[in-house]
Amino acid sequence: MACIGEYLENLDRFGFKRVVLFNDHGDGLHISAIVEAIKNANRKLELQAYWMEYEYELKEHGFSGEEDYILKLTDMPFEEMFQISKMPEDALDVHAGAFEIATMREIYTEAIRENALIPNGYVGDCFLYWCTALM
């Protein structure tokens, strides 16, 4: 929880306004720690953090669905969520790259700022810069 809290504090300090977290592993212990960090961040930071949860899993994970930090996802068959019709040959996607942004755009359109998107995601020089900036 402390690690996620620090991430959120840094994102807030860098000017992020909204952050969406999700855990596709489904482990209740991790979910409760992440959600606790989200609630703490929303109390003390300017940014708003959200937890994405499928409607069918809300009760299983102890949520009512009315929490202000929950983004309810409507049920979608897993196979449909990850259909890719065309992938550029030189695209090497990374976290928060074209694939994940497209998924978010499909399930929670309001979370995507269209004017901030880089055409074709992180490819070519942008990806090279991303890699070297991490070293």
C-alpha positions in Angstrom: 0.0 0.0 0.0 2.8 2.4 0.8 4.4 1.9 -2.6 1.1 2.6 -4.4 0.6 5.6 -2.2 4.0 7.0 -3.1 3.3 6.4 -6.8 0.1 8.4 -6.5 1.8 11.2 -4.6 4.4 11.5 -7.3 1.8 11.5 -10.0 0.0 14.2 -8.1 3.2 16.2 -7.8 3.8 15.9 -11.6 0.3 17.3 -12.3 -1.8 14.2 -13.1 -5.5 14.8 -12.4 -6.9 11.3 -12.8 -5.3 7.9 -12.3 -7.1 4.6 -13.0 -5.8 1.5 -11.3 -6.7 -2.1 -11.9 -5.4 -5.5 -11.0 -6.3 -8.3 -13.3 -4.9 -10.9 -10.9 -8.0 -10.8 -8.8 -6.2 -11.5 -5.5 -8.4 -10.0 -2.7 -5.4 -9.0 -0.5 -3.9 -7.0 -3.3 -7.2 -5.4 -4.3 -7.9 -4.3 -0.7 -4.4 -2.8 -0.4 -4.7 -0.9 -3.7 -8.2 0.4 -2.8 -7.0 1.5 0.6 -4.2 3.5 -1.1 -6.7 5.0 -3.6 -9.0 6.1 -0.7 -6.1 7.6 1.2 -4.8 9.5 -1.9 -8.3 10.8 -2.7 -8.5 12.3 0.8 -5.2 14.1 0.8 -4.1 14.7 -2.9 -5.5 16.9 -5.7 -5.6 14.0 -8.2 -8.5 11.6 -8.2 -7.7 7.9 -8.2 -10.1 5.3 -9.4 -10.4 1.5 -9.2 -11.8 -0.3 -12.2 -14.1 -3.3 -11.4 -16.4 -5.4 -13.5 -20.0 -5.3 -12.4 -20.1 -9.0 -11.9 -17.2 -8.9 -9.5 -18.3 -5.9 -7.3 -20.0 -7.9 -4.6 -17.3 -10.7 -4.7 -14.7 -8.0 -3.9 -16.8 -6.3 -1.2 -18.0 -3.3 -3.2 -21.5 -1.9 -3.6 -20.8 -0.1 -6.8 -21.8 3.2 -5.3 -18.3 4.1 -4.1 -17.0 7.4 -5.7 -13.7 5.8 -6.5 -15.1 2.8 -8.4 -15.4 2.8 -12.2 -17.9 0.1 -13.0 -17.1 -1.8 -16.1 -19.9 -3.5 -18.0 -19.4 -7.1 -18.7 -17.6 -7.9 -21.9 -16.5 -11.3 -23.2 -12.7 -11.6 -22.6 -12.1 -12.6 -26.2 -13.8 -9.4 -27.5 -11.8 -7.1 -25.3 -8.5 -8.1 -26.8 -9.3 -8.4 -30.5 -6.8 -6.5 -32.6 -7.7 -5.9 -36.2 -4.4 -4.3 -37.3 -1.1 -3.9 -35.6 1.6 -1.7 -37.2 4.6 -3.8 -38.1 7.1 -1.7 -36.2 4.9 -1.3 -33.1 6.3 -2.6 -29.9 3.6 -1.7 -27.4 4.4 -0.9 -23.8 2.3 -0.2 -20.7 0.0 2.8 -21.3 0.8 2.3 -25.0 -1.6 2.0 -27.9 -3.2 -1.3 -26.8 -4.0 -0.3 -23.2 -5.2 3.1 -24.3 -7.4 1.6 -26.9 -8.9 -0.7 -24.2 -9.5 2.2 -21.8 -11.0 4.2 -24.7 -13.4 1.3 -25.4 -14.5 0.7 -21.8 -14.2 4.2 -20.2 -14.1 6.9 -23.0 -14.2 9.8 -20.5 -10.8 8.8 -19.1 -9.0 9.4 -22.4 -7.8 12.8 -23.4 -7.8 12.5 -27.2 -5.7 15.7 -27.7 -2.9 14.2 -25.6 -2.5 11.0 -27.7 0.6 10.4 -29.8 -0.3 9.1 -33.2 0.5 5.4 -33.5 1.5 5.1 -29.8 5.1 4.5 -28.7 6.8 3.5 -31.9 10.0 4.4 -33.6 11.9 7.4 -32.1 9.3 7.8 -29.3 9.9 4.2 -28.1 13.7 4.6 -28.4 13.4 7.8 -26.2 11.2 5.9 -23.7 13.7 3.1 -23.4 16.8 5.4 -23.0 15.0 7.6 -20.5 14.6 4.5 -18.3 18.3 3.7 -18.3 
